[in-house]
Amino acid sequence: MASSASLKLQPPTQKDREATLRAWFSEGSQLHKNDKLDEAEVYYRAILKAQPNNLDAKHLLCVLKTQQGQYDEALKLIRQVLAANHHMPIALTNQGNILAKLGRLAEALSCYEKAVALKPDYTEANNNRAVMLLELRRAEEALACCDQAIAANPGFVDAYYNRGNALKELKRLEEAKLSYERTVAIKPDHAEAYNNLGVVLKDLKRAEEALDSYNLALRYKPDYPEALNNRGVALADLKRTEEAIDSYTAAIALRPEYPEALNNRGLAFKTARRIDDAFADLTQAIKLKPDYPEAYNNYGQTLRMQQQFEEEKDYYIRALAMRPSYTEALNNYAVVLHELGQTDEALKTFERSLALDGTNEETLFSQSLVQLLAGDLASGWRGYAHRFNLKETGSRPYVSGVPFWAGENLAGKRLIVIEEQGIGDVIQFIRYLPLIGAMGAHVTLMTRQVLSRLFKPFNERSETTNVRVIDRLDTVHYDVQCTLLDLPIVLGTTLETIPAAVPYLAAEPDLVARWQDHVGTQGLKIGIAWQGNPEGLVDIGRSIPLRMFEPIARIPGVRLISLQKRHGLEQLASLPEGMHVETLGDDFDNGPDAFVDTAAVMANLDLVITSDTSIAHLAGALGRPTWLALKQIPDWRWLLERTDSPWYPTMRLYRQSRRGDWQEVFQRMAADLST
């Protein structure tokens, strides 16, 4: 076959005119089917030159021009066809297709509706009509069109796919899932259906299944940037951050100007503490899409990692200017107001957010932290109960088949309490166990194995307190269960009713004697801890550079003794000249049991000075004199402004006067020690 450039067709003679035109039409149609568009065009134009009113050739030339992206010419041709015969459903449908390509959605929809009016069982027109209705955010009508198309042709795969899209838009997720599953049952290599099925599964909080679906989409369409981006989201939900970054990176390699993938990768970089990379991606996402409130919101959250609260606030203001009903940005705005000490404004902003979405778990929980910090425990506990419904936390731990305690009489019943959160939280809230035991319940705490020995005193007193501690589920029948921090919620604890009798833990006497020999009796013995786990976001601004203890170290007679384990020990090698911190050797709490040596050492100390870590809770639970150094806006349990703690009567609180200023805190401590 000659190329289209050299292809010349001689005008048909009068004698064989009809036969020649039929042959040209057949040849042109075949070339068209084989995607040889330029050559097919030669035949169609030759036909139209010989027979200008040949509607079939004009119609196919219109389809060809649409395929070539020459929409203006295609639209001119299809209008000529319809001017000659406006009762052609297929021509009306193709006119709709052209108008849709030109972004003229309402006009396209009108064409499809006219085609369906002429031919009610026209599945393609009904399906295309559904697509336009979805674009116009009219999902209910789109769903009806898909159902009409399927009724006319039960095997029409595109209608099932778009039906899934309509149901997804309507948040009818289980039904959408079924439609996408029907789509891939008919067409197993339908990558787009697998991708959208993954989105639905993600919204159903089935991240593992969503990931499997995205992987199937990529099996059939490896160069599918949307599926790679969505795969990254699923991996991020599964806490597989580095894999998520790789998936986003692959999407961006295929589509460098992809603001959604850049935004998501920026968020993953933030999670991975690669802050410079996070800022770079989020900046690029905003550059590509200036009206992108999610990227502004995420930029603000990244600024929080660096405690740049004023600038962070500005990014939420920008996000909310674009979308005033953006509850996540409102929630973050309230949180940063709280960090800036504007408690009343923060609470008002939470109320604004809840007015938009009164069931938003993130808002209810974040609000509860501010309420608890402000001392409004009654309101705060209600919101704190939402902690297990947050996307970044795991589900509530529970024992299968045991009902949850809701405050009913426990006399004679067996209650199993399941620990949660960090070691400090467990130490703080086990104080409730004897209180529940005194109500006539038989109380069992199931905790991590490393804490079993520290909590052994509960087992030793179990006959009088009705409390015991286990580290794995046993065969005892339990009547009710609850998680540990549900206890103050169910009991309705207020500031006035906090059970604060200390000590409720005790060090092992033989270990106390052993560490007394090691620590000795000389000087003012101060145990110190300065660093929490840096992996947790909660540690931002909370840990203290060890060098800040220097004013205390220089007081005559003071001995600083390190209680620090794991994190922050490298700072011991770079102390200011003349500053000395004693260490307790490699054997100090080096076994499988947490804090048993630390508790024994504390029994031999005059004072514990610590940052806000589990060391503070241990010292408080042991009833040891403790000074706690707090950032300007601390964790909720330390309340505001107070120098004492209703949780720990032997504790004194030293708060930052200015954000990030530890030097002034330790100068105050040194002055108090010197008087």
NUKOL-283499 format. One line per 10 residues: number of its first residue (from 1); their letters; for each residue x, y, z of C-alpha. Coordinates in Angstrom, 2 decimals, decimal comma. Example, Ala and Ser with C-alpha at 12.3 -4.5 7.8 and 13.67 -1.06 7.14 Angstrom:
REM residues 2
1> as> 12,30:-4,50:7,80  13,67:-1,06:7,14 .
***
This chain:
REM residues 675
1> massaslklq> 0,00:0,00:0,00  1,33:3,40:-0,91  1,85:6,02:1,78  -0,82:8,69:2,24  1,53:11,29:0,78  1,83:9,41:-2,51  -1,66:7,89:-2,54  -3,59:9,35:-5,49  -7,10:8,30:-6,40  -8,37:9,04:-9,89 .
11> pptqkdreat> -11,93:10,35:-10,09  -14,34:7,53:-10,91  -15,76:7,34:-14,39  -19,48:7,73:-14,83  -19,78:4,10:-15,84  -18,26:2,56:-12,70  -18,93:5,48:-10,32  -21,13:3,66:-7,77  -18,94:0,55:-7,69  -15,79:2,65:-7,25 .
21> lrawfsegsq> -17,27:4,69:-4,40  -18,39:1,51:-2,64  -14,89:0,05:-3,03  -13,26:3,25:-1,75  -15,58:3,28:1,26  -14,75:-0,35:2,03  -11,00:0,25:1,66  -11,13:3,45:3,71  -13,13:1,78:6,48  -10,66:-1,09:6,67 .
31> lhkndkldea> -7,68:1,27:6,85  -9,52:3,21:9,56  -10,08:0,04:11,58  -6,36:-0,71:11,28  -5,51:2,77:12,65  -4,04:3,91:9,32  -5,80:7,21:9,68  -3,93:9,30:7,11  -4,54:6,75:4,36  -8,19:6,27:5,35 .
41> evyyrailka> -8,63:10,05:5,15  -7,52:10,02:1,49  -10,35:7,62:0,61  -12,99:9,51:2,62  -12,05:12,82:1,03  -12,01:11,27:-2,46  -15,54:9,99:-1,85  -16,70:13,41:-0,64  -15,10:15,13:-3,61  -17,04:12,89:-5,94 .
51> qpnnldakhl> -20,17:12,83:-3,76  -20,26:15,82:-1,32  -23,42:14,68:0,43  -22,21:11,16:1,27  -23,16:11,15:4,97  -21,43:7,85:5,79  -18,05:9,08:4,51  -18,52:12,48:6,15  -19,45:10,81:9,43  -16,41:8,51:9,42 .
61> lcvlktqqgq> -14,15:11,41:8,47  -15,56:13,23:11,52  -14,71:10,22:13,72  -11,21:10,12:12,21  -10,65:13,84:12,87  -11,79:13,32:16,46  -9,22:10,56:16,83  -6,55:12,91:15,48  -7,52:15,56:18,02  -8,74:17,98:15,36 .
71> ydealklirq> -11,94:18,70:17,23  -12,98:21,92:15,52  -12,94:20,30:12,09  -14,66:17,19:13,48  -17,41:19,34:15,00  -17,94:21,14:11,66  -18,30:17,79:9,86  -20,70:16,24:12,37  -22,91:19,30:12,25  -23,14:18,92:8,47 .
81> vlaanhhmpi> -24,14:15,28:8,95  -26,83:16,16:11,48  -28,09:19,05:9,37  -28,80:16,52:6,66  -30,21:13,88:9,04  -30,84:14,89:12,65  -32,30:11,46:13,50  -28,95:9,64:13,61  -28,31:8,49:17,23  -24,72:7,53:16,43 .
91> altnqgnila> -24,00:10,95:14,93  -25,52:12,67:17,96  -23,35:10,50:20,21  -20,22:11,38:18,26  -21,11:15,06:18,39  -21,38:14,65:22,16  -17,95:13,00:22,22  -16,41:15,96:20,35  -18,05:18,52:22,60  -16,85:16,60:25,65 .
101> klgrlaeals> -13,28:16,75:24,29  -13,71:20,50:23,92  -14,87:20,77:27,55  -18,39:21,78:26,59  -19,96:19,28:28,97  -23,54:20,54:29,12  -23,78:20,58:25,30  -22,29:17,09:25,14  -24,84:15,85:27,66  -27,65:17,32:25,54 .
111> cyekavalkp> -26,40:15,37:22,50  -26,32:12,09:24,41  -29,84:12,73:25,75  -31,13:13,31:22,20  -29,45:10,07:21,06  -31,10:8,11:23,91  -34,46:9,73:23,15  -34,17:8,38:19,61  -32,84:4,99:20,75  -33,59:4,20:24,43 .
121> dyteannnra> -31,52:0,98:24,44  -28,43:2,73:23,03  -25,89:1,54:25,61  -22,94:3,66:24,43  -24,98:6,86:24,54  -26,36:6,04:27,98  -22,86:5,26:29,23  -21,41:8,48:27,79  -24,31:10,37:29,29  -23,35:8,90:32,67 .
131> vmllelrrae> -19,75:10,08:32,19  -20,92:13,63:31,52  -23,26:13,59:34,51  -20,38:12,46:36,71  -18,25:15,31:35,38  -21,12:17,66:36,21  -21,33:16,21:39,77  -24,76:14,67:39,17  -23,96:11,20:40,42  -27,53:10,01:41,11 .
141> ealaccdqai> -28,54:10,67:37,50  -25,31:9,07:36,27  -26,13:5,94:38,24  -29,57:5,71:36,60  -27,96:5,99:33,13  -25,54:3,18:33,91  -28,40:1,00:35,08  -30,23:1,69:31,80  -27,15:0,76:29,79  -26,67:-2,46:31,76 .
151> aanpgfvday> -30,34:-3,38:31,40  -29,95:-3,10:27,63  -26,59:-4,89:27,56  -25,75:-6,89:30,74  -22,20:-7,50:29,55  -21,32:-3,85:28,84  -18,15:-3,41:30,86  -17,88:0,39:30,63  -21,31:0,80:32,20  -20,30:-1,32:35,22 .
161> ynrgnalkel> -17,12:0,73:35,57  -18,95:4,05:35,47  -21,63:2,68:37,77  -18,83:2,04:40,26  -17,63:5,61:39,77  -21,12:6,98:40,46  -21,53:4,85:43,57  -18,06:5,89:44,78  -19,05:9,54:44,35  -22,24:8,87:46,33 .
171> krleeaklsy> -20,17:7,23:49,13  -22,05:3,97:48,63  -18,76:2,18:48,95  -19,82:-1,46:49,30  -22,00:-1,15:46,19  -19,19:0,60:44,32  -16,88:-2,24:45,27  -19,31:-4,77:43,76  -19,56:-2,79:40,50  -15,77:-2,61:40,11 .
181> ertvaikpdh> -15,50:-6,32:40,90  -18,11:-7,02:38,19  -16,08:-4,84:35,80  -12,89:-6,87:36,25  -14,84:-10,12:36,13  -15,92:-9,15:32,59  -12,58:-7,56:31,64  -9,80:-8,93:33,88  -7,18:-6,48:32,57  -9,24:-3,33:33,32 .
191> aeaynnlgvv> -6,51:-1,36:35,11  -8,68:1,68:35,81  -11,29:-0,48:37,56  -8,60:-2,05:39,78  -7,30:1,42:40,60  -10,72:2,75:41,57  -11,51:-0,44:43,47  -8,36:0,29:45,47  -9,63:3,79:46,27  -12,91:2,34:47,54 .
201> lkdlkraeea> -11,11:-0,28:49,64  -8,92:2,45:51,12  -12,02:4,45:52,06  -13,40:1,26:53,65  -10,18:1,18:55,75  -9,02:-2,03:54,08  -5,52:-0,84:53,21  -3,99:-4,27:52,53  -6,72:-5,13:50,01  -6,42:-1,66:48,48 .
211> ldsynlalry> -2,71:-2,26:47,97  -3,42:-5,58:46,26  -5,87:-3,85:43,93  -3,37:-1,13:42,98  -0,77:-3,82:42,31  -3,19:-5,52:39,91  -3,80:-2,21:38,14  -0,05:-1,86:37,68  0,32:-5,43:36,48  -1,92:-4,63:33,51 .
221> kpdypealnn> -0,76:-1,03:33,08  2,76:-0,55:34,52  3,04:3,08:33,36  -0,06:4,19:35,29  0,88:7,23:37,40  -2,47:7,47:39,22  -2,21:3,86:40,39  1,39:4,41:41,50  0,33:7,47:43,46  -2,60:5,65:45,05 .
231> rgvaladlkr> -0,36:2,68:45,81  1,88:5,08:47,69  -1,08:6,27:49,76  -1,95:2,68:50,70  1,66:1,96:51,67  1,73:5,13:53,77  -1,47:4,02:55,54  0,27:0,72:56,29  3,23:2,64:57,80  5,52:1,39:54,98 .
241> teeaidsyta> 6,87:4,88:54,44  9,97:4,16:52,38  8,02:1,96:49,97  5,40:4,72:49,71  8,13:7,20:48,78  9,38:4,82:46,06  5,87:4,49:44,62  5,32:8,25:44,54  8,74:8,69:42,95  7,80:6,24:40,18 .
251> aialrpeype> 4,58:8,19:39,55  6,50:11,48:39,35  9,04:9,94:36,96  6,16:9,16:34,59  4,50:12,53:35,13  6,94:15,14:36,47  4,23:17,80:36,81  2,01:15,74:39,11  1,07:17,95:42,09  -0,92:15,25:43,91 .
261> alnnrglafk> 1,98:12,80:43,90  4,40:15,57:44,91  2,10:16,51:47,78  1,83:12,91:48,93  5,56:12,30:48,66  6,16:15,49:50,62  3,91:14,16:53,38  5,80:10,84:53,35  9,12:12,69:53,54  7,75:14,51:56,59 .
271> tarriddafa> 6,90:11,18:58,21  10,42:9,97:57,44  11,84:13,15:59,02  13,38:14,18:55,68  12,19:17,73:56,23  14,14:19,47:53,46  12,83:16,96:50,92  9,30:17,45:52,25  9,49:21,22:51,84  10,91:20,85:48,32 .
281> dltqaiklkp> 8,06:18,58:47,16  5,31:20,61:48,81  6,72:23,83:47,37  6,71:22,29:43,89  3,15:20,97:44,35  1,97:24,48:45,26  3,87:25,98:42,33  2,17:23,58:39,91  -1,24:23,97:41,54  -1,52:27,29:43,41 .
291> dypeaynnyg> -5,10:26,57:44,49  -4,18:23,35:46,32  -5,38:23,59:49,95  -4,14:20,09:50,85  -0,57:21,05:49,96  -0,78:24,23:52,05  -2,16:22,17:54,93  0,66:19,65:54,66  3,25:22,42:54,40  1,89:23,76:57,67 .
301> qtlrmqqqfe> 2,17:20,36:59,33  5,79:20,12:58,17  6,54:23,52:59,69  5,23:22,12:62,99  8,10:19,64:62,95  10,41:22,65:63,26  8,17:24,45:65,78  7,67:27,35:63,35  4,18:27,91:64,68  3,55:31,45:63,43 .
311> eekdyyiral> 4,45:30,52:59,86  2,52:27,26:60,20  -0,59:29,20:61,18  -0,29:31,31:58,03  -0,39:28,21:55,79  -3,63:27,01:57,37  -5,13:30,47:56,88  -4,24:30,23:53,18  -5,71:26,73:52,89  -8,93:27,88:54,55 .
321> amrpsyteal> -9,17:30,92:52,28  -9,34:28,46:49,38  -11,72:26,06:51,13  -13,46:27,46:54,21  -15,07:24,08:54,96  -11,73:22,21:55,03  -12,08:20,51:58,40  -8,56:19,05:58,51  -7,04:22,50:58,03  -9,42:23,95:60,62 .
331> nnyavvlhel> -8,37:21,23:63,02  -4,68:21,93:62,41  -5,29:25,66:62,73  -6,86:25,06:66,14  -3,90:22,90:67,16  -1,36:25,56:66,22  -3,39:28,21:68,07  -3,15:25,91:71,07  0,63:25,62:70,59  0,81:29,42:70,53 .
341> gqtdealktf> -1,01:29,55:73,88  -4,27:30,88:72,40  -6,43:28,29:74,14  -9,78:30,08:73,88  -9,31:30,74:70,15  -8,26:27,13:69,63  -11,45:25,85:71,29  -13,59:28,24:69,21  -11,90:26,96:66,04  -12,60:23,36:67,01 .
351> erslaldgtn> -16,25:24,33:67,40  -16,20:25,84:63,89  -14,84:22,58:62,56  -17,40:20,49:64,43  -20,20:22,71:63,12  -19,16:21,51:59,66  -18,63:17,88:60,66  -19,77:17,00:64,14  -18,54:13,41:63,89  -14,97:14,16:62,75 .
361> eetlfsqslv> -12,82:11,91:64,93  -9,61:13,92:64,45  -11,31:17,14:65,54  -13,04:15,58:68,53  -9,79:14,03:69,74  -7,64:17,12:69,16  -10,23:19,26:70,93  -10,15:16,87:73,88  -6,41:17,38:74,36  -6,90:21,14:74,69 .
371> qllagdlasg> -9,86:20,66:77,04  -7,87:18,28:79,23  -4,90:20,66:79,26  -7,23:23,49:80,31  -8,47:21,34:83,21  -11,92:20,65:81,73  -11,62:16,92:82,32  -15,36:16,23:82,00  -15,45:17,50:78,41  -11,97:16,26:77,59 .
381> wrgyahrfnl> -12,59:12,63:78,50  -15,57:12,47:76,12  -13,41:13,49:73,17  -10,44:11,41:74,32  -12,58:8,31:73,84  -12,15:8,85:70,06  -8,42:8,07:70,17  -8,74:4,63:68,59  -10,60:5,99:65,55  -7,72:8,10:64,24 .
391> ketgsrpyvs> -6,01:7,14:61,00  -2,53:7,25:62,55  -3,39:5,00:65,51  -4,11:1,31:65,61  -7,48:-0,15:66,46  -8,56:-0,61:70,07  -6,86:-3,64:71,67  -9,43:-6,09:72,93  -10,11:-9,65:74,05  -12,42:-11,42:71,64 .
401> gvpfwagenl> -15,87:-12,27:72,96  -15,69:-10,12:76,11  -18,06:-7,12:76,33  -16,65:-3,66:77,09  -17,29:-2,13:80,50  -19,54:0,92:80,28  -19,68:1,80:83,99  -22,11:-0,82:85,28  -21,67:-2,39:88,75  -18,59:-4,60:88,82 .
411> agkrliviee> -19,12:-6,29:92,20  -18,04:-9,91:91,89  -17,15:-9,58:88,19  -13,84:-10,22:86,49  -12,53:-7,20:84,56  -9,54:-7,43:82,24  -7,81:-4,11:81,58  -5,60:-3,94:78,49  -2,67:-1,54:78,48  -2,25:1,05:75,74 .
421> qgigdviqfi> 0,07:3,81:74,55  3,55:4,34:76,03  5,21:3,03:79,15  4,70:6,38:80,88  0,95:6,19:80,23  0,78:2,69:81,67  2,67:3,74:84,79  0,46:6,79:85,27  -2,90:5,06:84,91  -2,36:1,76:86,73 .
431> rylpligamg> -3,22:3,82:89,84  -6,85:3,11:88,93  -6,59:-0,66:89,33  -6,83:-0,80:93,15  -9,69:1,71:92,95  -11,63:-0,66:90,68  -10,70:-3,59:92,92  -12,16:-1,75:95,89  -15,47:-1,65:93,99  -15,63:-5,42:94,34 .
441> ahvtlmtrqv> -14,23:-6,36:90,95  -11,48:-8,89:90,30  -9,12:-6,84:88,14  -6,47:-8,15:85,77  -4,08:-5,89:83,88  -2,64:-7,37:80,68  0,59:-5,50:79,98  3,78:-5,90:77,97  6,24:-8,42:79,33  8,97:-5,86:80,06 .
451> lsrlfkpfne> 6,72:-4,22:82,70  5,66:-7,39:84,52  8,47:-7,27:87,06  8,06:-3,56:87,78  4,37:-4,19:88,49  5,03:-7,28:90,61  3,90:-5,47:93,81  0,35:-5,62:92,47  0,50:-9,41:92,33  2,05:-9,56:95,80 .
461> rsettnvrvi> -0,87:-7,57:97,21  -3,54:-9,16:95,02  -5,42:-10,76:97,92  -6,09:-7,38:99,50  -6,44:-5,25:96,35  -8,20:-7,70:93,98  -5,60:-6,73:91,35  -3,18:-8,89:89,44  -0,92:-8,34:86,41  -0,31:-10,71:83,48 .
471> drldtvhydv> 1,75:-10,32:80,30  -0,17:-12,76:78,11  -3,81:-13,78:77,87  -4,70:-16,69:80,16  -7,68:-19,05:80,27  -9,62:-17,16:82,95  -13,19:-16,22:82,02  -13,63:-12,45:82,03  -17,01:-10,75:82,35  -16,01:-7,34:80,97 .
481> qctlldlpiv> -12,99:-5,58:79,53  -11,65:-2,08:78,97  -8,48:-0,39:77,83  -6,37:1,30:80,48  -7,10:4,93:79,67  -10,82:4,20:79,54  -10,77:3,97:83,34  -10,73:7,73:84,07  -13,26:8,20:81,25  -15,75:5,66:82,61 .
491> lgttletipa> -15,22:6,83:86,19  -15,65:10,49:85,20  -12,43:11,66:86,85  -12,22:15,38:87,61  -9,30:17,42:88,93  -10,75:16,95:92,41  -11,16:13,16:92,16  -7,81:12,15:90,62  -6,58:9,18:92,68  -3,24:10,62:93,80 .
501> avpylaaepd> -2,12:8,42:96,67  1,59:7,72:96,21  3,62:5,65:96,20  1,70:2,97:94,32  4,87:1,36:92,98  7,89:0,21:94,97  11,46:-0,77:94,15  12,74:-4,24:95,02  14,51:-4,09:98,41  17,51:-6,19:97,36 .
511> lvarwqdhvg> 18,07:-3,98:94,31  17,74:-0,86:96,45  20,51:-2,19:98,71  22,69:-3,14:95,76  22,41:0,27:94,12  22,92:2,05:97,45  26,44:0,61:97,49  26,98:1,82:93,92  25,51:5,30:94,34  26,89:6,00:97,79 .
521> tqglkigiaw> 25,68:8,61:100,24  27,88:11,62:99,58  26,60:14,88:98,10  23,17:15,94:96,83  22,34:13,03:94,55  20,21:14,10:91,58  19,13:11,60:88,96  18,62:13,16:85,54  16,98:12,21:82,24  16,85:14,50:79,24 .
531> qgnpeglvdi> 15,82:12,66:76,08  12,63:10,87:75,05  12,24:8,67:72,00  13,05:10,99:69,08  11,05:8,84:66,66  7,72:10,02:68,05  6,18:13,33:66,98  5,24:13,87:70,62  8,94:14,38:71,40  9,19:17,58:69,33 .
541> grsiplrmfe> 10,20:20,36:71,72  9,95:18,07:74,75  13,48:16,69:75,13  16,27:18,81:76,59  19,88:19,22:75,46  21,98:17,69:78,25  24,21:20,77:78,40  21,25:22,73:79,84  21,85:20,96:83,18  25,18:22,81:83,51 .
551> piaripgvrl> 23,94:25,48:86,02  22,86:22,66:88,35  26,06:20,68:87,83  28,11:23,69:88,97  26,36:23,92:92,37  28,81:22,74:95,05  28,01:19,30:96,42  25,59:18,38:93,58  26,10:15,05:91,84  24,30:14,51:88,54 .
561> islqkrhgle> 23,62:10,82:87,95  22,35:9,72:84,54  19,14:7,69:84,46  19,10:7,91:80,67  18,86:4,77:78,55  19,23:4,35:74,78  18,44:7,75:73,24  20,59:10,79:73,94  23,56:9,00:75,49  25,88:10,39:72,82 .
571> qlaslpegmh> 25,54:13,80:74,48  27,59:12,54:77,43  30,67:12,73:75,20  30,29:16,47:74,48  29,61:18,08:77,84  30,68:21,68:78,54  34,09:21,96:80,12  33,91:21,29:83,85  30,45:19,66:83,72  30,34:16,09:85,03 .
581> vetlgddfdn> 27,55:13,51:84,80  27,96:10,12:86,49  26,82:6,98:84,70  25,71:3,72:86,25  27,51:1,21:84,04  26,49:-1,21:81,36  24,51:-3,41:83,78  22,07:-0,62:84,62  18,62:-1,81:83,48  20,28:-3,99:80,88 .
591> gpdafvdtaa> 18,05:-7,02:81,40  14,66:-7,90:79,93  12,71:-5,96:82,59  12,09:-2,23:82,24  13,01:0,23:84,98  13,63:-2,21:87,86  17,16:-0,84:88,37  15,97:2,72:87,71  13,35:2,38:90,48  15,99:1,06:92,88 .
601> vmanldlvit> 18,43:3,87:92,03  15,66:6,45:92,52  15,14:5,11:96,04  18,75:6,16:96,77  18,51:9,65:95,27  17,61:12,97:96,84  15,91:14,32:93,71  15,00:13,41:90,14  15,12:16,11:87,44  13,77:14,98:84,10 .
611> sdtsiahlag> 12,20:15,93:80,82  8,65:14,77:80,09  9,36:11,06:79,62  8,38:7,83:81,36  11,11:8,55:83,94  8,88:11,33:85,30  5,95:8,95:85,72  8,09:6,31:87,39  9,54:8,82:89,88  6,06:10,19:90,60 .
621> algrptwlal> 4,55:6,71:91,06  7,37:5,87:93,50  6,62:9,05:95,44  10,14:10,40:94,90  10,89:14,15:94,92  10,80:15,09:91,25  11,31:18,24:89,23  9,84:18,08:85,76  11,04:20,44:83,00  8,21:21,23:80,58 .
631> kqipdwrwll> 8,01:22,98:77,23  5,84:26,10:77,08  2,69:24,24:76,00  3,10:20,76:77,46  1,26:17,48:77,17  -2,33:17,66:78,45  -1,69:15,83:81,71  0,49:18,63:83,10  -2,25:21,26:82,74  -1,48:24,98:82,42 .
641> ertdspwypt> 0,41:27,38:84,69  0,47:25,12:87,76  3,76:24,38:89,52  2,34:21,20:91,06  0,69:18,10:89,57  -2,60:16,69:90,85  -1,40:13,32:89,53  1,87:13,24:91,48  2,00:15,07:94,85  5,81:14,84:95,11 .
651> mrlyrqsrrg> 6,39:16,50:91,75  7,25:20,12:91,02  6,76:21,55:87,52  9,18:23,98:85,86  7,70:25,43:82,69  9,33:27,35:79,87  8,46:31,06:80,05  9,36:31,39:76,36  9,03:28,72:73,73  12,22:26,70:73,36 .
661> dwqevfqrma> 14,06:28,51:76,20  15,45:25,77:78,44  18,25:27,93:79,75  15,93:30,08:81,85  14,20:26,94:83,22  17,46:25,47:84,50  18,68:28,76:85,88  15,48:28,85:87,99  16,10:25,28:89,12  19,69:26,10:90,04 .
671> adlst> 18,54:29,15:92,01  15,98:27,05:93,91  18,58:24,39:94,71  21,02:27,02:95,94  18,61:28,57:98,47 .
***
